[in-house]
Amino acid sequence: MNPTPPNLRVVMIRRTLENLPDAPLPPGFSLRWYAPGDEAHWLRIHLAADQLNVITPELFREQFGTDLARLAQRQCYAVAPGGEVVGTCTAWFNDAFEGGCWGRVHWLAVQPEYQGRGLGRALFGAACRRLRDLGHTRAYLTTSSARLPAIALYLQFGFEPKIQDANEAAVWQDILARLKR
């Protein structure tokens, strides 16, 4: 079997947002929701953490629009003990996914020097809980097949591969095999 190309877009779903696992913050860190001006933090974090996407100043507005009240409800930031904003994740939505409205966990990133401390887990958990609190009953996400630590996290949270054909089944078989190594 040919290995999966290194950067394929894959989709994962969670059919219920009940019984989410705990996701505590590391000591000294805090979470807060979007405030005006956080676009600069979002851009800085993603430029540092995301080597697979083209991150531009315009990307934030393309992905999230300009409704500041909606962003204040849906976009979470991790703050280090000294006050530096070091991670972000958004509890977004899609009114037309799979024929209905689904919550969407979107654009999770933690600055590289803060990775491995549980901040991604805490941000991801906060986004999932916020989706549930906003009335979403199910959620999905998209990611890259190259993001094995992220996929492992999403699996721990009960997200499952969305497989629509034999090609996607083969991609997931390869991803899951790489996770077991």
C-alpha atoms as one frame of an Amber mdcrd trajectory, in Angstrom:
protein
   0.000   0.000   0.000   1.242   3.494  -0.829   1.697   5.757   2.173  -0.661
   8.679   2.584   0.638  11.922   1.067   1.983  14.047   3.906  -0.668  16.802
   3.934  -4.172  15.651   3.033  -7.254  17.353   4.454  -9.250  14.950   6.621
 -12.564  15.372   8.431 -13.522  14.131  11.885 -16.940  14.196  13.543 -18.457
  13.823  17.000 -22.158  12.999  16.831 -22.851  14.232  20.370 -21.256  16.852
  22.574 -22.278  15.056  25.765 -19.725  13.396  28.056 -16.735  15.446  26.976
 -13.458  14.509  28.685 -11.869  16.788  31.255  -9.343  19.241  29.900  -7.753
  21.192  32.767  -5.384  24.062  32.209  -1.785  23.785  33.365  -1.151  25.726
  36.604  -0.834  29.474  36.114  -2.481  29.555  32.663  -5.936  30.955  31.985
  -8.471  31.065  29.180 -10.370  34.076  27.941 -12.683  34.850  25.040 -12.094
  37.177  22.086 -11.664  40.899  22.646 -11.161  43.545  19.938  -7.569  43.473
  18.726  -7.106  39.724  19.227  -6.721  39.351  15.473  -3.057  40.273  15.976
  -2.612  37.510  18.583  -4.388  34.980  16.333  -2.126  35.889  13.397   1.076
  35.765  15.480   0.185  32.384  16.998  -0.730  30.813  13.669   2.329  32.210
  11.881   4.521  30.585  14.545   2.636  27.296  14.882   1.221  26.450  11.460
   3.706  25.417   8.792   1.077  23.681   6.614  -1.240  26.577   5.732  -0.641
  29.976   4.209  -1.350  32.379   7.058  -2.052  35.967   6.030  -3.493  39.015
   7.808  -6.628  38.647   5.642  -7.211  35.032   6.676  -8.770  35.933  10.030
 -11.507  38.043   8.423 -12.045  35.434   5.661 -12.561  32.694   8.255 -14.506
  34.566  10.934 -16.018  37.706   9.413 -16.417  40.920  11.372 -19.178  40.162
  13.905 -17.327  40.986  17.127 -20.166  39.771  19.364 -20.085  36.368  17.674
 -16.299  36.198  18.043 -16.578  37.121  21.736 -18.829  34.097  22.227 -16.824
  31.652  20.132 -13.087  32.360  20.022 -10.942  31.275  22.966  -7.403  32.286
  23.885  -4.881  30.720  26.271  -2.925  33.183  28.386   0.447  32.358  29.968
   1.180  33.275  33.607   2.940  36.487  32.525  -0.048  37.618  30.448   1.198
  36.587  26.990  -1.501  35.178  24.686  -0.064  31.830  23.537  -2.868  29.752
  22.009  -6.266  29.936  20.369  -9.197  27.777  19.276 -12.605  28.700  17.919
 -16.020  27.145  18.580 -17.356  27.932  15.114 -20.238  26.478  13.102 -21.365
  25.467   9.634 -25.052  25.758   8.748 -24.652  23.440   5.750 -22.401  20.586
   6.900 -23.929  17.170   6.199 -27.273  18.820   5.454 -27.632  20.648   8.758
 -26.058  22.952  11.310 -22.998  21.471  13.016 -20.589  23.017  15.461 -17.064
  23.270  14.136 -13.886  23.230  16.182 -11.747  25.545  14.088  -8.148  26.794
  13.924  -6.574  25.328  17.071  -2.984  26.512  17.543  -0.475  26.913  20.361
   2.821  28.749  20.036   5.603  26.171  19.598   7.433  27.035  22.826   4.228
  26.339  24.805   3.265  23.100  23.073   3.326  19.839  25.014   1.940  21.379
  28.222  -1.754  20.537  27.740  -2.813  23.919  26.389  -4.106  22.453  23.116
  -6.209  19.971  25.087  -7.576  22.745  27.322  -8.394  24.997  24.349  -9.973
  22.133  22.424 -12.063  21.145  25.445 -13.173  24.747  25.999 -14.246  25.032
  22.352 -16.214  21.769  22.517 -17.941  22.824  25.745 -18.724  26.255  24.287
 -20.288  24.639  21.214 -22.491  22.551  23.507 -23.363  25.610  25.638 -24.367
  27.504  22.488 -26.854  24.767  21.597 -24.851  22.636  19.189 -25.436  18.928
  19.666 -22.703  17.658  17.337 -19.420  18.908  15.922 -16.838  18.377  13.228
 -13.362  19.566  12.362 -10.959  19.430   9.483  -7.242  18.899   9.843  -4.197
  17.686   7.957  -3.181  14.039   7.835   0.279  15.309   8.864  -0.946  16.541
  12.245  -0.659  13.260  14.142  -0.524  14.747  17.680  -3.639  16.805  16.916
  -5.465  13.791  15.481  -4.555  11.788  18.592  -6.077  14.565  20.730  -9.256
  14.646  18.645  -9.628  10.869  18.936  -9.235  11.154  22.740 -12.161  13.602
  22.671 -14.379  11.106  20.862 -14.075  12.523  17.360 -14.096   9.834  14.684
 -12.844   9.784  11.111 -15.486  10.730   8.559 -14.931   8.181   5.808 -16.902
   8.458   2.572 -15.037   6.180   0.166 -12.247   3.633  -0.219  -9.579   6.325
  -0.705 -10.510   7.995   2.589 -10.586   4.596   4.299  -7.023   3.944   3.104
  -5.874   7.383   4.299  -7.336   6.744   7.744  -5.882   3.253   7.903  -2.456
   4.794   7.303  -3.015   7.604   9.844  -4.149   5.191  12.542  -1.208   2.876
  11.849   1.212   5.824  12.191  -0.412   6.783  15.497   0.227   3.295  16.903
   3.989   3.509  16.247
